[in-house]
Amino acid sequence: MKIDLHGTRHHEVPRKLDVFFWEMMQKNVTSVEVVTGISTKMKDIVIESCKDYGFEVNEMYFNPGSLIINL
């Protein structure tokens, strides 16, 4: 499963991720892709949100514009 944050304002990201993560956990999904683009700030926001949940974050080696999150 994947969420694409292109076009999302930075201040909207935490809430959007909260909703997405909740939906994925309800479906027993264990890993998701978060498309951030190459924005360092966007990646930092996603990483901080994941820390709040204790999720593991990994960058995709072949696609630096996405993060893999282990829920």
MIGU-483133 format. One record per atom (N, C-alpha, C, O): chain; residue in one letter; x, y, z; atom name. Coordinates in pm, whole numbers, plus 50000, padded with zeros to 5 digits. Example, Ala and Ser with C-alpha at 12.3 -4.5 7.8 and 13.67 -1.06 7.14 Angstrom:
! residues 2
{chain=A; resn=A; c1=51319; c2=49431; c3=50780; name=N}
{chain=A; resn=A; c1=51230; c2=49550; c3=50780; name=CA}
{chain=A; resn=A; c1=51320; c2=49670; c3=50780; name=C}
{chain=A; resn=A; c1=51424; c2=49668; c3=50846; name=O}
{chain=A; resn=S; c1=51285; c2=49775; c3=50708; name=N}
{chain=A; resn=S; c1=51367; c2=49894; c3=50714; name=CA}
{chain=A; resn=S; c1=51290; c2=50003; c3=50787; name=C}
{chain=A; resn=S; c1=51341; c2=50114; c3=50804; name=O}
! end
This chain:
! residues 71
{chain=A; resn=M; c1=50085; c2=49882; c3=50000; name=N}
{chain=A; resn=M; c1=50000; c2=50000; c3=50000; name=CA}
{chain=A; resn=M; c1=50089; c2=50124; c3=50000; name=C}
{chain=A; resn=M; c1=50203; c2=50121; c3=50047; name=O}
{chain=A; resn=K; c1=50034; c2=50232; c3=49946; name=N}
{chain=A; resn=K; c1=50116; c2=50351; c3=49926; name=CA}
{chain=A; resn=K; c1=50032; c2=50476; c3=49946; name=C}
{chain=A; resn=K; c1=49913; c2=50478; c3=49916; name=O}
{chain=A; resn=I; c1=50098; c2=50582; c3=49998; name=N}
{chain=A; resn=I; c1=50038; c2=50714; c3=50005; name=CA}
{chain=A; resn=I; c1=50135; c2=50810; c3=49938; name=C}
{chain=A; resn=I; c1=50256; c2=50805; c3=49962; name=O}
{chain=A; resn=D; c1=50082; c2=50897; c3=49854; name=N}
{chain=A; resn=D; c1=50163; c2=50994; c3=49780; name=CA}
{chain=A; resn=D; c1=50137; c2=51132; c3=49841; name=C}
{chain=A; resn=D; c1=50025; c2=51182; c3=49838; name=O}
{chain=A; resn=L; c1=50242; c2=51193; c3=49895; name=N}
{chain=A; resn=L; c1=50228; c2=51323; c3=49961; name=CA}
{chain=A; resn=L; c1=50256; c2=51441; c3=49868; name=C}
{chain=A; resn=L; c1=50257; c2=51555; c3=49913; name=O}
{chain=A; resn=H; c1=50278; c2=51416; c3=49739; name=N}
{chain=A; resn=H; c1=50296; c2=51527; c3=49645; name=CA}
{chain=A; resn=H; c1=50174; c2=51618; c3=49652; name=C}
{chain=A; resn=H; c1=50060; c2=51572; c3=49648; name=O}
{chain=A; resn=G; c1=50198; c2=51746; c3=49663; name=N}
{chain=A; resn=G; c1=50089; c2=51843; c3=49668; name=CA}
{chain=A; resn=G; c1=50033; c2=51865; c3=49807; name=C}
{chain=A; resn=G; c1=49946; c2=51950; c3=49826; name=O}
{chain=A; resn=T; c1=50081; c2=51790; c3=49905; name=N}
{chain=A; resn=T; c1=50035; c2=51806; c3=50044; name=CA}
{chain=A; resn=T; c1=50121; c2=51911; c3=50113; name=C}
{chain=A; resn=T; c1=50244; c2=51906; c3=50104; name=O}
{chain=A; resn=R; c1=50058; c2=52005; c3=50181; name=N}
{chain=A; resn=R; c1=50133; c2=52106; c3=50255; name=CA}
{chain=A; resn=R; c1=50197; c2=52042; c3=50377; name=C}
{chain=A; resn=R; c1=50142; c2=51950; c3=50437; name=O}
{chain=A; resn=H; c1=50314; c2=52092; c3=50412; name=N}
{chain=A; resn=H; c1=50390; c2=52033; c3=50522; name=CA}
{chain=A; resn=H; c1=50308; c2=52023; c3=50650; name=C}
{chain=A; resn=H; c1=50316; c2=51922; c3=50719; name=O}
{chain=A; resn=H; c1=50232; c2=52124; c3=50684; name=N}
{chain=A; resn=H; c1=50156; c2=52122; c3=50810; name=CA}
{chain=A; resn=H; c1=50040; c2=52021; c3=50807; name=C}
{chain=A; resn=H; c1=49987; c2=51987; c3=50913; name=O}
{chain=A; resn=E; c1=50002; c2=51973; c3=50689; name=N}
{chain=A; resn=E; c1=49894; c2=51875; c3=50676; name=CA}
{chain=A; resn=E; c1=49943; c2=51731; c3=50685; name=C}
{chain=A; resn=E; c1=49863; c2=51639; c3=50702; name=O}
{chain=A; resn=V; c1=50073; c2=51712; c3=50672; name=N}
{chain=A; resn=V; c1=50129; c2=51577; c3=50663; name=CA}
{chain=A; resn=V; c1=50103; c2=51492; c3=50787; name=C}
{chain=A; resn=V; c1=50056; c2=51379; c3=50772; name=O}
{chain=A; resn=P; c1=50130; c2=51539; c3=50910; name=N}
{chain=A; resn=P; c1=50108; c2=51451; c3=51026; name=CA}
{chain=A; resn=P; c1=49966; c2=51397; c3=51035; name=C}
{chain=A; resn=P; c1=49947; c2=51278; c3=51063; name=O}
{chain=A; resn=R; c1=49866; c2=51481; c3=51012; name=N}
{chain=A; resn=R; c1=49726; c2=51435; c3=51021; name=CA}
{chain=A; resn=R; c1=49696; c2=51335; c3=50909; name=C}
{chain=A; resn=R; c1=49630; c2=51234; c3=50932; name=O}
{chain=A; resn=K; c1=49744; c2=51364; c3=50789; name=N}
{chain=A; resn=K; c1=49720; c2=51274; c3=50677; name=CA}
{chain=A; resn=K; c1=49783; c2=51138; c3=50704; name=C}
{chain=A; resn=K; c1=49723; c2=51034; c3=50674; name=O}
{chain=A; resn=L; c1=49903; c2=51138; c3=50761; name=N}
{chain=A; resn=L; c1=49969; c2=51012; c3=50794; name=CA}
{chain=A; resn=L; c1=49896; c2=50939; c3=50906; name=C}
{chain=A; resn=L; c1=49885; c2=50816; c3=50902; name=O}
{chain=A; resn=D; c1=49847; c2=51012; c3=51006; name=N}
{chain=A; resn=D; c1=49771; c2=50948; c3=51115; name=CA}
{chain=A; resn=D; c1=49655; c2=50868; c3=51059; name=C}
{chain=A; resn=D; c1=49634; c2=50752; c3=51095; name=O}
{chain=A; resn=V; c1=49579; c2=50930; c3=50970; name=N}
{chain=A; resn=V; c1=49463; c2=50864; c3=50910; name=CA}
{chain=A; resn=V; c1=49507; c2=50743; c3=50828; name=C}
{chain=A; resn=V; c1=49449; c2=50635; c3=50839; name=O}
{chain=A; resn=F; c1=49610; c2=50761; c3=50745; name=N}
{chain=A; resn=F; c1=49659; c2=50653; c3=50660; name=CA}
{chain=A; resn=F; c1=49712; c2=50536; c3=50744; name=C}
{chain=A; resn=F; c1=49677; c2=50421; c3=50718; name=O}
{chain=A; resn=F; c1=49795; c2=50566; c3=50844; name=N}
{chain=A; resn=F; c1=49851; c2=50460; c3=50928; name=CA}
{chain=A; resn=F; c1=49740; c2=50384; c3=51000; name=C}
{chain=A; resn=F; c1=49744; c2=50261; c3=51009; name=O}
{chain=A; resn=W; c1=49641; c2=50456; c3=51051; name=N}
{chain=A; resn=W; c1=49530; c2=50392; c3=51121; name=CA}
{chain=A; resn=W; c1=49456; c2=50295; c3=51028; name=C}
{chain=A; resn=W; c1=49427; c2=50182; c3=51066; name=O}
{chain=A; resn=E; c1=49427; c2=50341; c3=50906; name=N}
{chain=A; resn=E; c1=49358; c2=50256; c3=50809; name=CA}
{chain=A; resn=E; c1=49441; c2=50132; c3=50777; name=C}
{chain=A; resn=E; c1=49387; c2=50022; c3=50767; name=O}
{chain=A; resn=M; c1=49570; c2=50149; c3=50761; name=N}
{chain=A; resn=M; c1=49657; c2=50035; c3=50727; name=CA}
{chain=A; resn=M; c1=49666; c2=49937; c3=50843; name=C}
{chain=A; resn=M; c1=49667; c2=49815; c3=50822; name=O}
{chain=A; resn=M; c1=49674; c2=49987; c3=50965; name=N}
{chain=A; resn=M; c1=49680; c2=49898; c3=51082; name=CA}
{chain=A; resn=M; c1=49549; c2=49820; c3=51097; name=C}
{chain=A; resn=M; c1=49551; c2=49704; c3=51139; name=O}
{chain=A; resn=Q; c1=49437; c2=49882; c3=51063; name=N}
{chain=A; resn=Q; c1=49308; c2=49813; c3=51070; name=CA}
{chain=A; resn=Q; c1=49301; c2=49699; c3=50968; name=C}
{chain=A; resn=Q; c1=49229; c2=49601; c3=50988; name=O}
{chain=A; resn=K; c1=49375; c2=49714; c3=50859; name=N}
{chain=A; resn=K; c1=49379; c2=49612; c3=50754; name=CA}
{chain=A; resn=K; c1=49493; c2=49513; c3=50774; name=C}
{chain=A; resn=K; c1=49517; c2=49426; c3=50690; name=O}
{chain=A; resn=N; c1=49565; c2=49525; c3=50886; name=N}
{chain=A; resn=N; c1=49679; c2=49439; c3=50919; name=CA}
{chain=A; resn=N; c1=49792; c2=49447; c3=50817; name=C}
{chain=A; resn=N; c1=49863; c2=49349; c3=50795; name=O}
{chain=A; resn=V; c1=49808; c2=49563; c3=50755; name=N}
{chain=A; resn=V; c1=49919; c2=49587; c3=50664; name=CA}
{chain=A; resn=V; c1=50044; c2=49609; c3=50748; name=C}
{chain=A; resn=V; c1=50039; c2=49683; c3=50847; name=O}
{chain=A; resn=T; c1=50155; c2=49548; c3=50712; name=N}
{chain=A; resn=T; c1=50275; c2=49559; c3=50794; name=CA}
{chain=A; resn=T; c1=50381; c2=49652; c3=50736; name=C}
{chain=A; resn=T; c1=50475; c2=49691; c3=50806; name=O}
{chain=A; resn=S; c1=50367; c2=49688; c3=50608; name=N}
{chain=A; resn=S; c1=50466; c2=49774; c3=50545; name=CA}
{chain=A; resn=S; c1=50396; c2=49861; c3=50441; name=C}
{chain=A; resn=S; c1=50312; c2=49813; c3=50365; name=O}
{chain=A; resn=V; c1=50431; c2=49991; c3=50438; name=N}
{chain=A; resn=V; c1=50372; c2=50083; c3=50342; name=CA}
{chain=A; resn=V; c1=50481; c2=50168; c3=50278; name=C}
{chain=A; resn=V; c1=50591; c2=50181; c3=50331; name=O}
{chain=A; resn=E; c1=50448; c2=50224; c3=50164; name=N}
{chain=A; resn=E; c1=50538; c2=50318; c3=50098; name=CA}
{chain=A; resn=E; c1=50480; c2=50458; c3=50112; name=C}
{chain=A; resn=E; c1=50361; c2=50479; c3=50087; name=O}
{chain=A; resn=V; c1=50564; c2=50553; c3=50151; name=N}
{chain=A; resn=V; c1=50523; c2=50693; c3=50159; name=CA}
{chain=A; resn=V; c1=50606; c2=50769; c3=50056; name=C}
{chain=A; resn=V; c1=50728; c2=50780; c3=50068; name=O}
{chain=A; resn=V; c1=50538; c2=50822; c3=49954; name=N}
{chain=A; resn=V; c1=50605; c2=50898; c3=49850; name=CA}
{chain=A; resn=V; c1=50618; c2=51042; c3=49898; name=C}
{chain=A; resn=V; c1=50518; c2=51111; c3=49920; name=O}
{chain=A; resn=T; c1=50742; c2=51087; c3=49914; name=N}
{chain=A; resn=T; c1=50769; c2=51220; c3=49967; name=CA}
{chain=A; resn=T; c1=50823; c2=51314; c3=49862; name=C}
{chain=A; resn=T; c1=50822; c2=51436; c3=49882; name=O}
{chain=A; resn=G; c1=50871; c2=51262; c3=49752; name=N}
{chain=A; resn=G; c1=50948; c2=51343; c3=49660; name=CA}
{chain=A; resn=G; c1=51087; c2=51359; c3=49720; name=C}
{chain=A; resn=G; c1=51121; c2=51290; c3=49816; name=O}
{chain=A; resn=I; c1=51166; c2=51447; c3=49665; name=N}
{chain=A; resn=I; c1=51304; c2=51459; c3=49713; name=CA}
{chain=A; resn=I; c1=51320; c2=51566; c3=49821; name=C}
{chain=A; resn=I; c1=51432; c2=51600; c3=49860; name=O}
{chain=A; resn=S; c1=51208; c2=51619; c3=49870; name=N}
{chain=A; resn=S; c1=51211; c2=51723; c3=49974; name=CA}
{chain=A; resn=S; c1=51263; c2=51666; c3=50106; name=C}
{chain=A; resn=S; c1=51202; c2=51577; c3=50165; name=O}
{chain=A; resn=T; c1=51375; c2=51720; c3=50151; name=N}
{chain=A; resn=T; c1=51430; c2=51678; c3=50280; name=CA}
{chain=A; resn=T; c1=51335; c2=51712; c3=50394; name=C}
{chain=A; resn=T; c1=51320; c2=51634; c3=50487; name=O}
{chain=A; resn=K; c1=51272; c2=51829; c3=50387; name=N}
{chain=A; resn=K; c1=51179; c2=51869; c3=50492; name=CA}
{chain=A; resn=K; c1=51061; c2=51771; c3=50500; name=C}
{chain=A; resn=K; c1=51019; c2=51733; c3=50610; name=O}
{chain=A; resn=M; c1=51008; c2=51731; c3=50386; name=N}
{chain=A; resn=M; c1=50895; c2=51637; c3=50384; name=CA}
{chain=A; resn=M; c1=50937; c2=51504; c3=50445; name=C}
{chain=A; resn=M; c1=50863; c2=51445; c3=50524; name=O}
{chain=A; resn=K; c1=51055; c2=51456; c3=50408; name=N}
{chain=A; resn=K; c1=51105; c2=51331; c3=50466; name=CA}
{chain=A; resn=K; c1=51120; c2=51343; c3=50617; name=C}
{chain=A; resn=K; c1=51085; c2=51251; c3=50690; name=O}
{chain=A; resn=D; c1=51173; c2=51456; c3=50664; name=N}
{chain=A; resn=D; c1=51191; c2=51477; c3=50808; name=CA}
{chain=A; resn=D; c1=51057; c2=51475; c3=50882; name=C}
{chain=A; resn=D; c1=51048; c2=51419; c3=50991; name=O}
{chain=A; resn=I; c1=50955; c2=51535; c3=50823; name=N}
{chain=A; resn=I; c1=50822; c2=51535; c3=50885; name=CA}
{chain=A; resn=I; c1=50768; c2=51393; c3=50894; name=C}
{chain=A; resn=I; c1=50714; c2=51353; c3=50997; name=O}
{chain=A; resn=V; c1=50784; c2=51316; c3=50787; name=N}
{chain=A; resn=V; c1=50737; c2=51176; c3=50787; name=CA}
{chain=A; resn=V; c1=50813; c2=51094; c3=50891; name=C}
{chain=A; resn=V; c1=50753; c2=51017; c3=50966; name=O}
{chain=A; resn=I; c1=50944; c2=51111; c3=50896; name=N}
{chain=A; resn=I; c1=51026; c2=51036; c3=50992; name=CA}
{chain=A; resn=I; c1=50986; c2=51070; c3=51135; name=C}
{chain=A; resn=I; c1=50976; c2=50981; c3=51219; name=O}
{chain=A; resn=E; c1=50961; c2=51198; c3=51164; name=N}
{chain=A; resn=E; c1=50919; c2=51238; c3=51299; name=CA}
{chain=A; resn=E; c1=50784; c2=51177; c3=51334; name=C}
{chain=A; resn=E; c1=50764; c2=51131; c3=51446; name=O}
{chain=A; resn=S; c1=50691; c2=51177; c3=51238; name=N}
{chain=A; resn=S; c1=50560; c2=51117; c3=51263; name=CA}
{chain=A; resn=S; c1=50572; c2=50968; c3=51292; name=C}
{chain=A; resn=S; c1=50501; c2=50915; c3=51378; name=O}
{chain=A; resn=C; c1=50663; c2=50902; c3=51221; name=N}
{chain=A; resn=C; c1=50684; c2=50758; c3=51241; name=CA}
{chain=A; resn=C; c1=50747; c2=50730; c3=51377; name=C}
{chain=A; resn=C; c1=50717; c2=50628; c3=51439; name=O}
{chain=A; resn=K; c1=50833; c2=50818; c3=51424; name=N}
{chain=A; resn=K; c1=50894; c2=50801; c3=51556; name=CA}
{chain=A; resn=K; c1=50788; c2=50802; c3=51665; name=C}
{chain=A; resn=K; c1=50797; c2=50728; c3=51763; name=O}
{chain=A; resn=D; c1=50685; c2=50887; c3=51648; name=N}
{chain=A; resn=D; c1=50576; c2=50893; c3=51745; name=CA}
{chain=A; resn=D; c1=50507; c2=50757; c3=51760; name=C}
{chain=A; resn=D; c1=50460; c2=50723; c3=51868; name=O}
{chain=A; resn=Y; c1=50503; c2=50681; c3=51652; name=N}
{chain=A; resn=Y; c1=50440; c2=50549; c3=51653; name=CA}
{chain=A; resn=Y; c1=50539; c2=50436; c3=51683; name=C}
{chain=A; resn=Y; c1=50497; c2=50324; c3=51713; name=O}
{chain=A; resn=G; c1=50667; c2=50465; c3=51675; name=N}
{chain=A; resn=G; c1=50767; c2=50361; c3=51692; name=CA}
{chain=A; resn=G; c1=50786; c2=50278; c3=51566; name=C}
{chain=A; resn=G; c1=50833; c2=50164; c3=51574; name=O}
{chain=A; resn=F; c1=50749; c2=50332; c3=51450; name=N}
{chain=A; resn=F; c1=50764; c2=50261; c3=51323; name=CA}
{chain=A; resn=F; c1=50907; c2=50273; c3=51273; name=C}
{chain=A; resn=F; c1=50975; c2=50372; c3=51298; name=O}
{chain=A; resn=E; c1=50951; c2=50171; c3=51202; name=N}
{chain=A; resn=E; c1=51084; c2=50170; c3=51140; name=CA}
{chain=A; resn=E; c1=51074; c2=50233; c3=51001; name=C}
{chain=A; resn=E; c1=50984; c2=50200; c3=50923; name=O}
{chain=A; resn=V; c1=51166; c2=50323; c3=50971; name=N}
{chain=A; resn=V; c1=51166; c2=50394; c3=50843; name=CA}
{chain=A; resn=V; c1=51293; c2=50358; c3=50765; name=C}
{chain=A; resn=V; c1=51403; c2=50360; c3=50819; name=O}
{chain=A; resn=N; c1=51276; c2=50324; c3=50637; name=N}
{chain=A; resn=N; c1=51389; c2=50293; c3=50550; name=CA}
{chain=A; resn=N; c1=51372; c2=50368; c3=50418; name=C}
{chain=A; resn=N; c1=51261; c2=50376; c3=50364; name=O}
{chain=A; resn=E; c1=51483; c2=50423; c3=50368; name=N}
{chain=A; resn=E; c1=51479; c2=50487; c3=50237; name=CA}
{chain=A; resn=E; c1=51488; c2=50379; c3=50130; name=C}
{chain=A; resn=E; c1=51554; c2=50277; c3=50147; name=O}
{chain=A; resn=M; c1=51419; c2=50404; c3=50019; name=N}
{chain=A; resn=M; c1=51427; c2=50313; c3=49906; name=CA}
{chain=A; resn=M; c1=51554; c2=50347; c3=49829; name=C}
{chain=A; resn=M; c1=51570; c2=50460; c3=49784; name=O}
{chain=A; resn=Y; c1=51644; c2=50251; c3=49815; name=N}
{chain=A; resn=Y; c1=51772; c2=50274; c3=49748; name=CA}
{chain=A; resn=Y; c1=51755; c2=50313; c3=49602; name=C}
{chain=A; resn=Y; c1=51828; c2=50398; c3=49552; name=O}
{chain=A; resn=F; c1=51660; c2=50253; c3=49536; name=N}
{chain=A; resn=F; c1=51640; c2=50278; c3=49393; name=CA}
{chain=A; resn=F; c1=51544; c2=50393; c3=49367; name=C}
{chain=A; resn=F; c1=51523; c2=50432; c3=49251; name=O}
{chain=A; resn=N; c1=51484; c2=50448; c3=49473; name=N}
{chain=A; resn=N; c1=51390; c2=50560; c3=49459; name=CA}
{chain=A; resn=N; c1=51403; c2=50652; c3=49580; name=C}
{chain=A; resn=N; c1=51334; c2=50630; c3=49680; name=O}
{chain=A; resn=P; c1=51489; c2=50752; c3=49574; name=N}
{chain=A; resn=P; c1=51511; c2=50840; c3=49689; name=CA}
{chain=A; resn=P; c1=51390; c2=50927; c3=49723; name=C}
{chain=A; resn=P; c1=51393; c2=50998; c3=49824; name=O}
{chain=A; resn=G; c1=51286; c2=50924; c3=49642; name=N}
{chain=A; resn=G; c1=51166; c2=51002; c3=49668; name=CA}
{chain=A; resn=G; c1=51060; c2=50928; c3=49746; name=C}
{chain=A; resn=G; c1=50948; c2=50976; c3=49759; name=O}
{chain=A; resn=S; c1=51094; c2=50810; c3=49799; name=N}
{chain=A; resn=S; c1=50999; c2=50730; c3=49876; name=CA}
{chain=A; resn=S; c1=51064; c2=50673; c3=50001; name=C}
{chain=A; resn=S; c1=51185; c2=50649; c3=50005; name=O}
{chain=A; resn=L; c1=50982; c2=50650; c3=50101; name=N}
{chain=A; resn=L; c1=51025; c2=50585; c3=50224; name=CA}
{chain=A; resn=L; c1=50940; c2=50460; c3=50245; name=C}
{chain=A; resn=L; c1=50820; c2=50460; c3=50214; name=O}
{chain=A; resn=I; c1=51001; c2=50356; c3=50296; name=N}
{chain=A; resn=I; c1=50929; c2=50234; c3=50334; name=CA}
{chain=A; resn=I; c1=50914; c2=50237; c3=50486; name=C}
{chain=A; resn=I; c1=51011; c2=50252; c3=50560; name=O}
{chain=A; resn=I; c1=50790; c2=50222; c3=50530; name=N}
{chain=A; resn=I; c1=50759; c2=50228; c3=50673; name=CA}
{chain=A; resn=I; c1=50712; c2=50090; c3=50717; name=C}
{chain=A; resn=I; c1=50617; c2=50036; c3=50659; name=O}
{chain=A; resn=N; c1=50776; c2=50033; c3=50817; name=N}
{chain=A; resn=N; c1=50733; c2=49907; c3=50875; name=CA}
{chain=A; resn=N; c1=50646; c2=49939; c3=50996; name=C}
{chain=A; resn=N; c1=50693; c2=49993; c3=51097; name=O}
{chain=A; resn=L; c1=50518; c2=49904; c3=50983; name=N}
{chain=A; resn=L; c1=50422; c2=49935; c3=51089; name=CA}
{chain=A; resn=L; c1=50428; c2=49838; c3=51204; name=C}
{chain=A; resn=L; c1=50353; c2=49852; c3=51301; name=O}
! end
